[in-house]
Amino acid sequence: MGRLQRWAKVPENWLLVAAFAFVIAGSSITQNANFWILIAFLTFFGVFGRKAWRAIKTTLDGRRDKIQAELDEAQRLREEAQSVLADYERKKREAEEEATKMVESAKIEAERHANDARRALEETMRRREEAAVQRIQQAEADALREVREMAADLAVQATAELIRENLDETRSDTMIEKAIREVGEKLH
């Protein structure tokens, strides 16, 4: 059986079978056109069928391989696009987290600056208040000293006037000098 199958696969053997059938059929076959069409078809199919089938199969296999390659490329591109999308979403999420952290950090920094500014303002106000209190105390001391000096001057003048009117000259000079010294010592 194996030998017969190998013999049937060779196209030239089919030509021999057709020629043998023609010889056996004789002259009656020559008058029937359908028979010759069948013989021509079988001969053509026997000779060129295998080559045509190989060409068709090669073309179809090529198209199949090309389509498969395009499908594989499309699958690869899809996976790459999904990877890029996932990477983009990860970066977007990281950027949003970083922005949130930056906003929180900025709020904390702003609060710290506000607290520093408040403390600096309070310190400045305290120093100004102390300076104002010192100026007021100095002004009070200056005013009190001026009042004392004026009072002392008025007292000295009044005393000098009273003494002049009531005392004689020698005695008055002695008392005036003594009073001036006492007032001067008390003020300083």
C-alpha positions in Angstrom: 0.0 0.0 0.0 2.8 2.4 0.7 4.3 1.9 -2.7 1.0 2.6 -4.4 0.5 5.8 -2.5 4.0 7.0 -3.5 3.3 6.1 -7.1 0.0 8.1 -7.0 1.7 11.2 -5.6 3.8 11.6 -8.8 1.9 13.7 -11.4 3.6 12.1 -14.4 2.1 8.7 -13.4 -1.3 10.1 -13.8 -0.5 11.1 -17.4 0.5 7.4 -18.0 -2.9 6.3 -16.6 -4.7 8.7 -18.8 -2.9 7.6 -21.9 -3.5 3.9 -21.0 -7.2 4.7 -20.6 -7.2 6.4 -24.0 -5.7 3.4 -25.6 -8.1 1.0 -24.0 -11.2 3.0 -24.8 -10.4 3.1 -28.5 -12.0 5.1 -31.2 -15.4 5.6 -29.4 -13.7 7.8 -26.9 -12.5 10.3 -29.5 -16.1 11.2 -30.4 -17.1 12.1 -26.8 -15.8 15.6 -25.9 -16.8 15.3 -22.2 -14.4 12.5 -21.7 -11.5 14.5 -23.2 -12.5 17.5 -20.9 -12.4 15.1 -17.9 -9.0 13.7 -19.0 -7.6 17.2 -19.6 -8.9 18.3 -16.2 -7.5 15.2 -14.4 -4.2 15.6 -16.3 -4.0 19.3 -15.5 -4.9 18.7 -11.9 -2.4 15.8 -11.7 0.4 17.8 -13.1 -0.2 21.2 -11.7 -2.5 20.5 -8.7 0.2 19.7 -6.3 2.3 22.7 -7.3 -0.8 25.0 -7.2 -1.8 23.6 -3.8 1.7 24.2 -2.5 1.6 27.8 -3.9 -1.9 28.4 -2.5 -0.8 26.8 0.8 2.4 28.9 0.9 0.4 32.1 0.2 -2.2 31.2 2.8 0.5 30.2 5.4 2.3 33.5 4.6 -0.9 35.5 5.2 -1.7 33.5 8.3 1.9 34.2 9.6 1.6 37.9 8.7 -1.8 38.2 10.5 -0.5 36.3 13.5 2.6 38.6 13.6 0.2 41.6 13.4 -1.9 40.1 16.2 1.2 39.5 18.3 2.4 43.0 17.6 -1.0 44.4 18.5 -0.9 42.3 21.7 2.6 43.6 22.5 1.5 47.2 21.8 -1.6 46.7 24.0 0.5 45.4 26.9 3.0 48.2 26.4 0.2 50.7 26.4 -1.2 49.2 29.6 2.2 49.3 31.1 2.7 53.0 30.1 -0.8 53.8 31.4 -0.1 52.1 34.7 3.2 53.9 34.9 1.5 57.2 34.1 -1.2 56.5 36.8 1.5 55.7 39.3 3.4 58.9 38.5 0.2 60.9 38.7 -0.6 59.3 42.1 2.9 60.1 43.3 2.7 63.6 42.0 -0.7 64.1 43.8 0.8 62.7 47.0 3.9 65.0 46.6 1.6 68.0 46.0 -0.4 67.1 49.0 2.8 66.8 51.1 4.0 70.1 49.7 0.7 71.8 50.6 0.8 70.4 54.1 4.5 71.4 54.5 3.6 74.9 53.2 0.8 75.1 55.8 3.1 74.0 58.6 5.8 76.4 57.4 3.2 79.3 57.1 2.0 78.5 60.7 5.6 78.5 61.9 6.3 81.8 60.2 3.1 83.2 61.6 4.1 82.1 65.1 7.6 83.5 64.6 6.1 86.8 63.4 3.6 86.8 66.3 6.4 86.2 68.8 8.6 88.9 67.1 5.7 91.3 67.2 5.0 90.5 70.9 8.7 91.0 71.7 8.8 94.3 69.8 5.6 95.4 71.6 7.1 94.4 75.0 10.4 96.3 74.2 8.4 99.3 73.1 6.3 99.2 76.1 9.3 98.9 78.4 11.0 101.8 76.5 7.8 103.8 76.8 7.6 103.0 80.6 11.2 104.0 81.0 10.6 107.2 79.1 7.6 108.0 81.2 9.5 107.2 84.4 12.4 109.4 83.1 9.9 112.2 82.2 8.3 111.9 85.7 11.8 112.0 87.3 12.7 114.9 85.1 9.5 116.7 85.9 9.8 115.9 89.6 13.4 117.2 89.6 12.3 120.4 87.8 9.5 120.9 90.2 11.9 120.4 93.1 14.4 122.7 91.6 11.7 125.3 91.0 10.3 124.8 94.5 13.8 125.1 95.9 14.5 128.2 93.9 11.2 129.7 94.9 11.8 128.7 98.5 15.3 130.2 98.4 13.9 133.4 96.8 11.1 133.6 99.2 13.3 132.9 102.2 15.8 135.5 100.9 13.0 138.0 100.5 11.7 137.3 104.0 15.1 137.5 105.5 15.9 140.7 103.8 12.7 142.3 105.0 13.1 141.0 108.6 16.8 140.8 109.2 19.6 143.1 109.1 22.2 142.8 106.5 24.9 140.9 108.3 22.7 138.5 109.9 20.7 138.0 106.7 23.8 137.4 104.6 24.9 134.6 107.0 21.5 133.0 107.0 21.1 133.2 103.2 24.4 131.5 102.7 23.6 128.8 105.1 20.2 128.1 103.6 21.6 128.0 100.1 24.2 125.5 101.2 21.6 123.3 102.9 19.3 123.4 99.9 22.2 122.6 97.5 23.2 119.7 99.7 19.7 118.3 99.9 19.1 118.4 96.1 22.3 116.7 95.2 
